[in-house]
Amino acid sequence: MSRIQEPKLLEVVTVLCLFLVIMFLSVSTLALPIQLALFASWFLFIGLGLKLKHTYKELQDSILTGIYNGLEATLVLFTVGALIGTWIAGGVVPGLIYYGLQMIHPSIFLLATMIICSITSLATGTSFGTAGTAGIAMMGIGASFGVPLPLVAGAVLSGAYFGDKLSPLSDTTVMTASLSKIDVIDHVKGMLFISVPTYIITAVLFTVVGLFYVSGSADLSRAESVATALGENFSIHWYTLLPAVIVIALLAMKKPSIPTISFGALLGILWAIWFQGMDSVEAIKTAYNGFSIDSGIDFLDSLLNAGGIEAMLGVIALILLALGLGGLMDRIGVLYAFSSMFKNWVENGKEKKSGRLTVSTVLSAFFGNFFGSAAYVSMITGTKITEKLYDEMGADRRALSRNTEAGGTLTAPMVPWSDAGVYMTAVLGVSTLEYLPFMWLNFISIIVTVYFGYKGRNFWLDKKSQQNVDQSA
């Protein structure tokens, strides 16, 4: 008989409640770095693990395993930090902002932001890459128009995650399909009947806000002064945008993200030397130290004084701590406890079980982000906690995969300490809690997913399966 004990539900709930107390007390009340809160939480879960008869060595190994499984995200952050610093120095980001100010009217700016980020994300399959390229440019344009940055970030994320969820090139899309044991194209098709109406609703919302709020409050004189300042401080021509075109094209061709983004950073250095007249050593330094400018316009300086690997070190530390925590939780059996709880809730429900099963999958995936702090964890929790229930009830595995995407991919940037939440805050310059209310596509998609779950739409393998489950309820 194994010496290791399974955690009781009360123990799991108690430890998770203490985790939330540590997080919110440290961040909201004491204003401590969130990294310290996560580090302290390690010992909370280590304590539970020791109580359940795990050895410290086993618990430490689980931390290392959790970090290893999500290490790619930290490597991407290194390259993105270098990319942002060199692209600003090379005039790529200033050029995107400059031409955007010339072409996009404030009244359609939010809608254009969502569409541009959607296309970029669909083509590249990465919400991170979209936010780090098109997203930064749209943030700069929005700031020039005087649009509240949290609102702009909401439009960026709505577009980025729409494309990320539906792109066959997306790692989360491929991973979800694989874990759900279905073809990736079938998975994408299974999400369309939810994603299309959701996108239309969100587009209408951003259009209305743009026409009646942004258009009336836009400061065009500020935009003109920004464009003038950009023209005075950078040499901007059509070819300054080539690094962005090349990187997006390579990502769309499914080239590996780390070497592709690193190549983009190299192009930024060359552009800074060739076209901006920077000293070669100083241009190279922007990859680590970031870019610095004094244009005389405070908000423009705050936007362009950014980037560099150095700026990402705190973010990387946070992600490593969060990944280690996720490994701990998996090791001590927290996920298994949730699986048992959801199974009992679904099987004992009197209303349509498809609805309860949908909610269970969405919550299971969300818990992967909230407690595991990484999107890849949410894909695992969303599928593995509830997959057997789908098979027992004769439900379509495409329902499992789309529900996992809704609870996992779409909620990843909603959690301040998740890899996506930390990354988006660092790149867009807006905190998670500030942009959270404006992630309209993400929220609407989750609501529509749950609604169709209770309706049983595109949920069952056949009508007989549905009738059998409904009769047993």
C-alpha positions in Angstrom: 0.0 0.0 0.0 1.3 3.4 -0.9 2.4 5.6 2.0 1.2 8.8 0.1 -2.3 10.0 1.0 -4.8 11.8 -1.2 -5.8 15.3 0.0 -9.3 15.6 1.3 -11.6 18.2 -0.3 -11.6 20.3 3.0 -7.8 20.4 3.0 -7.7 21.5 -0.6 -10.3 24.2 -0.1 -8.5 25.4 3.0 -5.1 25.7 1.4 -6.5 27.4 -1.7 -8.3 29.9 0.5 -5.1 30.6 2.3 -3.4 31.0 -1.1 -5.9 33.6 -2.1 -5.5 35.5 1.2 -1.7 35.6 0.7 -2.0 36.8 -2.8 -4.5 39.6 -2.3 -3.1 40.6 1.1 0.4 40.9 -0.3 -0.5 42.7 -3.5 -3.5 44.8 -2.5 -3.0 45.7 1.1 0.8 45.5 1.7 1.8 46.5 -1.8 4.5 43.7 -1.9 5.8 42.4 -5.1 3.6 39.5 -6.4 6.7 37.4 -6.8 7.1 37.3 -3.0 3.5 36.3 -2.6 4.0 33.4 -5.0 7.2 32.4 -3.3 5.5 32.3 0.1 2.7 30.2 -1.4 5.2 27.5 -2.3 5.7 26.7 1.4 1.9 26.6 2.0 1.5 23.8 -0.6 4.8 22.1 0.5 3.3 22.0 4.0 0.2 20.2 2.7 2.4 17.8 0.7 4.5 16.9 3.7 1.3 16.3 5.7 0.2 13.9 2.9 3.5 12.0 3.4 5.3 13.2 0.3 9.1 13.7 0.8 10.6 17.1 0.4 12.7 15.8 -2.5 9.5 14.7 -4.3 8.0 18.1 -3.8 11.1 19.9 -5.0 11.2 17.7 -8.1 7.6 18.6 -8.8 8.5 22.3 -8.7 11.3 21.7 -11.1 9.0 19.7 -13.4 6.4 22.5 -13.4 9.1 25.0 -14.3 10.5 22.8 -17.0 7.2 22.2 -18.7 6.5 25.9 -19.1 10.0 27.1 -19.6 9.4 28.0 -23.3 7.3 31.0 -22.2 10.2 32.5 -20.3 12.5 32.0 -23.3 10.0 33.8 -25.5 10.0 36.7 -23.0 13.7 37.0 -23.4 13.4 37.3 -27.1 10.3 39.6 -27.0 12.1 42.0 -24.6 15.0 42.2 -27.1 12.6 42.6 -30.0 10.7 45.5 -28.4 13.9 47.4 -27.5 15.5 47.0 -30.9 12.3 47.7 -32.9 11.9 51.0 -31.1 15.5 51.9 -31.7 15.2 50.9 -35.3 12.1 53.0 -35.9 9.8 50.0 -36.5 7.4 50.7 -33.7 7.5 54.5 -34.2 6.9 53.8 -37.9 3.8 51.6 -37.1 2.4 54.3 -34.8 3.2 57.1 -37.3 1.5 55.5 -40.3 -1.4 54.3 -38.1 -2.1 57.9 -37.0 -2.3 58.9 -40.7 -4.6 56.0 -41.7 -7.0 55.2 -38.8 -9.7 57.6 -37.8 -10.5 57.8 -34.0 -14.1 56.8 -34.6 -13.2 53.3 -35.9 -9.9 53.0 -34.0 -11.1 50.4 -31.5 -12.8 48.3 -34.2 -9.7 48.5 -36.4 -7.5 47.5 -33.4 -9.6 44.3 -32.8 -9.6 43.4 -36.6 -5.9 44.1 -37.1 -4.9 42.0 -34.0 -7.4 39.3 -35.1 -5.8 39.0 -38.5 -2.3 39.1 -37.1 -3.1 36.4 -34.5 -4.9 34.2 -37.0 -1.9 34.4 -39.4 0.8 33.8 -36.7 -1.1 31.7 -34.2 0.3 33.6 -31.2 -1.5 36.0 -29.0 1.9 36.8 -27.3 3.5 37.7 -30.7 0.4 39.8 -31.7 0.5 41.8 -28.5 4.2 42.3 -28.8 4.0 43.7 -32.4 0.6 45.0 -33.6 -0.6 45.4 -30.0 2.2 47.8 -29.1 1.6 49.9 -32.2 -2.1 50.1 -31.5 -1.4 51.1 -27.9 0.7 54.0 -29.1 -1.9 55.1 -31.6 -4.7 54.9 -29.0 -2.6 57.0 -26.6 -2.1 59.6 -29.3 -5.8 59.9 -29.8 -6.4 60.2 -26.0 -8.2 56.8 -25.8 -8.0 55.2 -22.3 -5.2 52.6 -22.5 -7.2 49.9 -20.7 -9.9 50.2 -23.3 -7.3 49.9 -26.1 -5.7 46.9 -24.4 -9.2 45.3 -24.2 -9.5 45.6 -28.0 -6.0 44.3 -28.6 -6.6 41.3 -26.4 -10.1 40.6 -27.9 -8.5 40.4 -31.3 -5.4 38.6 -30.2 -7.3 35.8 -28.4 -9.9 35.4 -31.1 -7.2 34.6 -33.6 -5.2 32.5 -31.1 -8.2 30.4 -30.4 -9.1 29.7 -34.0 -5.7 29.5 -35.7 -4.5 26.0 -36.6 -1.0 27.4 -36.0 -1.7 28.2 -32.3 0.1 26.0 -29.8 -2.9 26.1 -27.4 -5.3 25.2 -30.3 -3.1 22.2 -31.3 -2.6 21.2 -27.7 -6.3 21.3 -26.8 -7.2 19.2 -29.9 -4.5 16.7 -29.1 -5.5 16.4 -25.4 -9.1 16.0 -26.5 -8.1 13.4 -29.0 -9.7 15.1 -32.1 -8.3 16.5 -35.3 -7.2 20.2 -35.0 -9.3 21.3 -38.0 -12.4 19.6 -36.5 -11.6 21.4 -33.3 -11.5 24.8 -35.1 -14.8 24.0 -36.9 -16.4 23.1 -33.7 -15.6 26.5 -32.3 -16.9 28.6 -35.2 -20.6 28.5 -34.4 -19.7 30.2 -31.0 -16.8 32.3 -32.2 -18.5 34.0 -35.2 -21.5 35.5 -33.3 -19.3 36.4 -30.4 -17.0 38.3 -32.7 -19.9 40.2 -34.4 -21.3 41.2 -31.0 -17.9 42.4 -29.8 -17.3 44.3 -33.0 -20.6 46.1 -32.6 -19.7 47.0 -29.0 -16.3 48.5 -30.0 -17.9 50.3 -33.0 -20.6 51.9 -30.8 -18.0 53.0 -28.2 -15.8 54.3 -30.9 -18.5 56.3 -32.6 -20.1 57.8 -29.5 -17.3 58.0 -26.9 -13.8 57.9 -28.6 -14.7 60.0 -31.6 -16.1 62.8 -29.5 -13.2 62.9 -27.0 -10.3 62.2 -29.4 -7.6 64.9 -29.3 -6.5 65.2 -32.9 -4.1 68.0 -32.1 -2.3 65.6 -29.7 -2.1 63.0 -32.4 -0.6 65.6 -34.8 2.0 66.6 -32.2 2.9 62.9 -31.7 3.3 62.4 -35.4 5.5 65.5 -35.7 7.6 64.4 -32.7 8.0 60.9 -34.2 9.1 62.4 -37.6 11.6 64.6 -35.8 13.2 61.9 -33.7 13.1 59.0 -36.2 13.8 58.5 -39.9 10.5 56.9 -40.9 9.9 55.4 -44.4 8.0 52.5 -45.7 11.1 50.2 -45.4 11.2 50.9 -41.6 8.2 48.5 -41.4 9.9 45.6 -43.2 11.1 43.8 -40.0 7.5 43.6 -38.8 6.4 42.3 -42.1 9.2 39.7 -42.2 8.6 38.5 -38.6 4.8 38.1 -39.1 5.4 36.3 -42.4 7.8 33.9 -40.8 5.5 33.2 -37.9 2.6 32.7 -40.3 4.8 30.1 -42.1 5.0 28.3 -38.7 8.6 28.9 -38.2 9.8 28.4 -34.5 8.9 31.5 -32.5 12.1 31.9 -30.5 14.6 32.0 -33.4 12.1 34.0 -35.5 11.6 36.7 -32.9 15.4 36.7 -32.2 16.0 37.3 -35.9 13.5 40.2 -35.7 15.5 41.7 -32.9 18.6 41.4 -35.1 16.9 43.2 -37.9 15.9 45.9 -35.4 19.6 46.4 -34.5 20.5 46.7 -38.2 17.7 49.1 -38.9 18.9 51.3 -35.9 22.4 51.4 -37.3 21.5 51.8 -41.0 18.5 54.0 -40.9 18.5 55.7 -37.5 22.2 56.5 -37.4 22.8 54.9 -34.1 26.2 53.8 -33.0 26.5 50.0 -33.5 27.4 49.2 -29.8 24.5 51.4 -28.5 22.1 49.7 -31.0 23.1 46.3 -29.7 22.7 47.4 -26.1 19.0 48.2 -26.7 18.4 44.5 -26.9 19.3 44.2 -23.2 18.8 47.7 -21.7 15.9 48.8 -23.9 15.5 52.2 -25.7 15.6 55.7 -24.2 14.4 58.9 -25.7 13.6 62.5 -24.6 11.2 63.8 -27.2 9.7 66.5 -25.0 6.3 64.7 -25.0 6.0 62.9 -21.6 3.5 60.2 -22.6 5.4 59.4 -25.8 8.6 59.1 -23.9 6.9 56.7 -21.4 5.7 54.7 -24.4 9.0 54.5 -26.2 11.4 54.2 -23.2 10.8 50.5 -23.1 11.9 47.1 -24.1 15.1 45.1 -23.5 15.7 41.8 -21.8 16.4 43.7 -18.5 12.8 44.9 -18.4 11.5 41.3 -18.6 13.6 39.8 -15.7 11.0 40.5 -13.0 8.3 39.1 -15.3 10.4 36.0 -15.9 10.9 35.5 -12.2 7.2 35.7 -11.6 6.4 33.1 -14.3 9.0 30.7 -12.9 7.5 31.0 -9.4 4.0 30.5 -10.8 5.0 27.4 -12.8 6.7 25.9 -9.8 3.5 26.4 -7.8 1.5 24.6 -10.6 3.8 21.6 -10.4 3.4 21.4 -6.7 -0.4 21.5 -6.9 -0.4 18.7 -9.5 1.9 16.5 -7.4 -0.1 16.7 -4.2 -3.4 15.8 -5.9 -5.3 19.1 -5.9 -6.5 18.5 -9.5 -7.7 15.1 -8.7 -9.8 16.5 -5.8 -11.5 18.9 -8.2 -12.2 16.1 -10.7 -14.1 14.1 -8.1 -16.0 17.2 -7.0 -17.1 18.0 -10.6 -18.1 14.4 -11.3 -20.4 14.3 -8.4 -22.0 17.7 -9.3 -22.6 16.7 -12.9 -24.0 13.3 -12.2 -26.4 14.5 -9.5 -27.8 17.4 -11.5 -31.5 17.5 -12.3 -31.3 20.0 -15.2 -29.6 19.3 -18.5 -26.3 17.6 -17.8 -24.7 19.1 -20.9 -24.9 22.5 -19.1 -23.3 21.3 -15.9 -20.7 19.5 -17.9 -19.9 22.6 -19.8 -19.6 24.7 -16.7 -17.4 22.0 -15.1 -15.0 22.0 -18.0 -14.8 25.8 -18.2 -14.1 26.0 -14.5 -11.6 23.2 -14.6 -9.7 25.0 -17.3 -9.9 28.3 -15.4 -8.5 26.7 -12.3 -5.5 25.7 -14.3 -4.8 29.4 -15.0 -5.8 30.6 -11.6 -3.9 28.1 -9.5 -1.5 26.6 -12.1 -0.6 30.1 -13.5 -0.1 28.9 -17.1 -2.2 28.4 -20.2 -0.7 24.9 -20.8 -1.8 23.9 -17.3 -5.4 25.0 -18.1 -5.4 22.8 -21.2 -4.5 19.8 -19.1 -7.0 20.5 -16.3 -9.8 21.4 -18.7 -9.6 18.1 -20.6 -8.3 15.6 -18.1 -10.6 16.5 -15.2 -13.8 16.0 -17.2 -13.0 14.0 -20.3 -14.3 10.7 -18.9 -17.7 12.2 -18.2 -18.0 13.2 -21.9 -17.3 9.6 -22.9 -19.7 8.1 -20.3 -22.5 10.4 -21.5 -21.9 10.0 -25.2 -20.9 13.6 -25.6 -18.9 14.9 -28.6 -15.2 15.4 -27.9 -15.4 18.6 -29.9 -17.7 19.9 -27.1 -14.9 19.1 -24.6 -12.2 20.9 -26.7 -14.2 24.1 -27.3 -15.3 24.3 -23.6 -11.6 23.9 -22.6 -10.6 26.7 -24.9 -13.3 28.9 -23.4 -12.2 28.3 -19.9 -8.5 28.0 -20.6 -7.2 30.1 -23.5 -9.7 33.0 -23.0 -9.2 33.3 -19.2 -5.4 33.1 -19.3 -4.8 36.9 -19.5 -7.5 37.5 -16.8 -5.3 36.1 -14.0 -2.7 38.7 -12.8 -0.1 36.0 -11.9 -0.6 33.7 -14.9 2.0 33.7 -17.7 -0.4 35.5 -20.1 -1.5 38.0 -17.5 2.1 38.9 -16.6 3.2 39.1 -20.2 0.3 41.3 -21.4 0.8 43.7 -18.5 4.5 43.9 -19.3 4.1 44.4 -23.0 1.0 46.6 -23.1 1.9 48.6 -20.0 -1.6 48.2 -18.5 -2.2 46.1 -15.4 -4.5 43.0 -15.6 -7.2 44.5 -13.3 -7.3 47.6 -15.5 -7.8 45.9 -18.8 -9.9 43.1 -17.4 -13.3 44.9 -17.7 -12.7 45.6 -21.4 -11.9 42.0 -22.5 -15.3 41.9 -24.1 -14.8 39.1 -26.6 -13.4 36.8 -24.0 -16.3 37.3 -21.6 -19.0 37.1 -24.3 -17.4 33.9 -25.7 -17.5 32.3 -22.3 -21.2 33.3 -21.7 -22.2 32.0 -25.2 -20.3 28.8 -24.6 -22.2 28.1 -21.4 -25.5 29.1 -22.9 -25.1 26.7 -25.8 -24.0 24.1 -23.3 -27.3 24.3 -21.5 -29.1 24.2 -24.8 -27.1 21.1 -25.8 -26.2 22.6 -29.2 -23.6 20.6 -31.1 -22.9 18.7 -27.9 -24.0 15.1 -28.4 -22.6 12.4 -30.7 -26.2 11.4 -31.6 -29.8 12.1 -30.3 -29.9 8.7 -28.6 -27.0 9.7 -26.3 -28.8 12.9 -25.3 -32.1 11.0 -24.7 -30.4 8.4 -22.5 -28.7 11.1 -20.4 -31.8 13.2 -20.1 -33.9 10.2 -19.0 -31.4 9.3 -16.3 -31.4 12.8 -14.9 
